[in-house]
Amino acid sequence: MDLIKGTVVISKAGRDKGHALAVVGHDNGYVLVADGKERPLARPKKKNPMHLAVTKMTVETQSVSDKALRRALAEAVGSSTKAG
């Protein structure tokens, strides 16, 4: 599955291991991710794509606030754990 903007991913490595993040862009082979709290949309984190587990879920990342992104990620991750 491609890492397109809005895709929900789970970090597999680093200090944010296990956290849900949203893809907000790309930069020289890296993926830019944000969660709206530790990494706001204004300051996304560069992650190696190999350190991300791709999910089938997507969230809106265009013209949303950090609060809306946090809420969308919580709903996306919460719905997947309830269905599992």
C-alpha positions in Angstrom: 0.0 0.0 0.0 1.3 3.5 -0.9 2.1 6.1 1.7 -0.2 8.9 0.4 -1.2 11.9 2.3 -3.8 11.1 4.9 -2.8 7.5 5.4 -2.8 6.4 9.0 0.5 4.6 10.0 1.8 3.1 13.2 5.4 3.8 14.1 7.6 0.6 14.4 10.8 2.3 15.7 12.0 5.3 17.6 10.6 7.2 20.6 7.2 7.2 19.1 7.1 3.4 18.6 3.4 2.2 18.7 1.9 5.6 18.1 -0.6 6.3 15.3 0.5 9.0 12.9 -0.9 10.5 9.7 1.2 11.0 6.6 1.3 14.7 5.7 4.0 14.6 2.9 7.3 13.3 1.5 10.9 14.6 1.6 13.8 12.9 -0.2 12.8 9.3 0.4 11.4 10.0 3.9 7.8 10.3 5.0 6.6 13.3 6.9 4.2 12.3 9.7 2.2 14.2 12.3 -0.1 13.3 15.2 -1.3 16.7 16.2 0.2 16.6 19.7 3.9 15.6 19.9 4.3 16.4 16.2 1.9 19.1 15.1 1.1 19.7 11.4 3.4 22.8 11.4 6.4 20.6 12.5 6.0 17.1 11.1 8.6 14.4 11.8 10.7 12.7 9.1 10.4 9.0 9.3 12.0 6.2 7.3 9.2 4.4 5.5 10.6 1.0 6.7 9.9 2.2 10.3 6.2 2.6 9.6 3.4 0.0 9.5 0.8 1.0 7.0 -2.9 0.7 7.8 -5.9 0.7 5.5 -7.3 3.8 7.3 -7.1 7.4 6.1 -7.8 10.7 7.7 -8.2 14.3 6.3 -5.0 16.3 6.6 -5.8 19.3 4.3 -6.8 22.4 6.1 -7.5 20.8 9.5 -6.3 21.8 13.0 -4.0 19.8 15.2 -7.0 19.1 17.5 -9.1 17.8 14.6 -6.2 15.6 13.5 -5.8 14.1 17.1 -9.6 13.4 17.1 -9.5 11.8 13.7 -6.5 9.6 14.6 -8.2 8.5 17.9 -11.4 7.6 16.0 -9.5 5.7 13.3 -7.3 3.7 15.8 -10.2 3.2 18.2 -12.5 1.8 15.5 -9.8 -0.6 14.4 -9.2 -2.0 17.9 -13.0 -2.5 18.5 -13.4 -4.3 15.2 -10.5 -6.6 15.8 
